[in-house]
Amino acid sequence: MASKRMVLSIFIVFLVAFSVVASGCIGGGGGGSTTSSSPSKTTTTTQSKTTTTSQSQTTTSSQASSTSTQTTTTTQPPAQLTPQILEMDKVYVIETDKSVIVVGPKGENPTAQIPSGAKVIKVEYEVDEANTPSIESLMEAGQGFGAIDPAFFRDEHVDALIIAARRQTDPTIRTELFKALYLLGNKLVPEVILGQNRQLRVYWDWVKGRYYHPTLAERYDLISEDPNAPSVEIGIKDYKNNPETYTIATIGWPESFDPAMTYETFGWEIWHEIGDTLVTYWKEETEQVSPDLAVAWAHNENGTEWYFLIRGGVEAYDPWNDKTYPIDATDVAFTFLRVERLGHSVSWMVDSFMDVNHSAALTEDEFNNYLKEHPLIAEFGGKSKEVKSLDELKQFFGYSGETAGVFKLVLPQPYAPVLGVLADPFLSVVPMEYLLGDKYQEALQASNNGHDPSAWWNYLQQGKDDPTHQLMHQKPVGTGPFYVKDYQENSYIVLEYNPHYWNATSNPGHKYVIYIINNDAQSRINLFKTGTADVVAIPAEKMDTVKNLELSGFHSVVKTDILQPILTFLVFNTHKEPFNNPKVREALAYAVPYDQIAQLVYRNLLEPNYGPIPKPWPGYLEEGVTKYTYNIPKAKKLLQEAGVDPSKYKIELIYNEGNSAREKIMTLLQNVWSQLGFQVTVNSYNWPTYLSKTEHGDYDVYVVGWVPDYLDSDNWVGPFLYGATEFKSLEVTVSS
């Protein structure tokens, strides 16, 4: 599940804020239903309805009253609400600072004291048992931090709240639901939040124009270097680090060069450099997306159909065969369906929020004729307009260039942050012709030129055996400002400026980007000190060693001023004993030396946070939450209450090799948890193996970071808490 994703290291200095396995990508991870094996799968029939009543108790609409829950309320004198979980049985009653949320199955009749004048938000649901996947099947499919949260934790009440928040369009109601989820995540502890990260950036001041975005890496053609920066032999072939080359000393390796099969920050960073999405964020912009491969867009009144006018003249460059492929709306439709069909954990965002089988590629004439009878709403630049023709839409966006068709994207339900999802690099558009080869024309005909994308299920496979994945994994092809020129696994990656890029310039900020992979922190620091690298990823404990350096008249820069929406946390395997017991999880949350970790491991670049939403995003709370501290007597007491004998359990603590910060965290925990009586070992695994083990539930406890996939609180509570429950129905009522 991730903005985005898990991260190799929360302190990957320069690396994209959308980093790996818990960097919003894993993920990012997600929270959605499993990917089906055919386009005729049964989808969740989720009905989200908001009814405002004038009564002091919550009710459902009259049509559903015969089976609806009627919460019996006792009016209390007006009082300030205190965030807390009031009742936990068949129904959860959660009090925030502004409302009371009641969630439970239809037909339950809880009694709760509701303060006078409080807003009551009631969520009633009916579980679709037949279509809810078993946790075992999700483990087997490797869907941890994808279709299900990383802890393989399932709570139907929690899942209902997540789906209710996703279906809501009223931001005030969404915020209250997010608060409830923050409180539940804090109480049920499927993950222990170690803290929220400050960004550590280390680079030479000859680098100019750096910027920060919470979900996307910097575009390295948009930043530059002082022309007097030194030129240093890199030691890889004949490459040099000079003012035209941006050299990054880092750790790890991308999960894949296939955007449909990578859900971690490194892979997403590569695709932000070599690919294009429909829309993107321009540099530091977070409030509004900008055109990329889509030059204009509009949607229907309820937000369930979106139409994207595709930029003309775009070509994907194949450097392996020195060939180009023109991109049009058919390639876009193929890209979206392919993500779902391959079924990697990242596909949860497509599976949850989009209906790719009923989306389509249209011609401009077809779209223009549709607009005559079905006006759409265009919104951009703080303005909104009803458009009734293609020309009106182009004029609204100020575009007069050539176009390459229209992509119609269907959503099963409106989803407020959908444009943010579309900016994620895993949806970088790929050339259908390159991937399908001699099957391309046949597949195009079978889909009626993209009008029926579901036909492409027969030309793709689920998982890593898919031939298009094998091709893209080894020889990626994209439309972005750079292309992959050369690489040696676990050693280096070389990107070169793409002469076929649709927005190419004769003087880009950089002509080359080189990643030097080295898991030894001191070796990376040496590369930085000699000017072999422009930027370096280092553990926080080493930052003093790179301060106040000087080279050829330039100076090192060490910045820690940005509080990122990134959380570092421990993940319990809640499907295994003893972690399936919430009291055990709570006990272990009290057996974490938070202050030591923050001070000794992260040099105070880790700030306290106690739930699955970072400060200051909607839903974040400081009142009413359990503020876990290092308290061994409390931990022992809770273990006794849980009836657990620690000596009977072996716990393996795992981390990704080369990450010295995480190694220190796990070593500290080994010492403390051994004192509780557990048999504790610590092991490390290379990044791809680490991802595979965690995605398949082959772990006891691991440590990771989460960078958001997109900028919405759902992209934290969903990835952290969603247990993949499907619902036959789900209704929301609001009263005050």
Beta strands, then each sheet from edge to edge (+ up, - down):
strand 1: 4-5
strand 2: 23-24
strand 3: 50-53
strand 4: 72-76
strand 5: 84-88
strand 6: 92-95
strand 7: 99-105
strand 8: 111-115
strand 9: 119-127
strand 10: 191-198
strand 11: 201-204
strand 12: 207-208
strand 13: 224-225
strand 14: 232-233
strand 15: 240-241
strand 16: 245-250
strand 17: 279-280
strand 18: 290-291
strand 19: 294-299
strand 20: 305-311
strand 21: 315-318
strand 22: 323-326
strand 23: 360-362
strand 24: 376-380
strand 25: 383-387
strand 26: 403-410
strand 27: 482-488
strand 28: 492-497
strand 29: 512-517
strand 30: 535-536
strand 31: 550-551
strand 32: 554-559
strand 33: 563-572
strand 34: 606-607
strand 35: 650-656
strand 36: 679-685
strand 37: 701-706
strand 38: 727-735
sheet 1: 1+ 2-
sheet 2: 3+ 38+ 9- 7- 6+ 5-
sheet 3: 4+ 8+
sheet 4: 34+ 10- 33+ 37- 35- 36-
sheet 5: 11+ 32- 31+
sheet 6: 12+ 13-
sheet 7: 14+ 15-
sheet 8: 27+ 28- 29+ 16+ 30+
sheet 9: 17+ 18-
sheet 10: 19+ 20- 26+ 23-
sheet 11: 21+ 22-
sheet 12: 24+ 25-
end
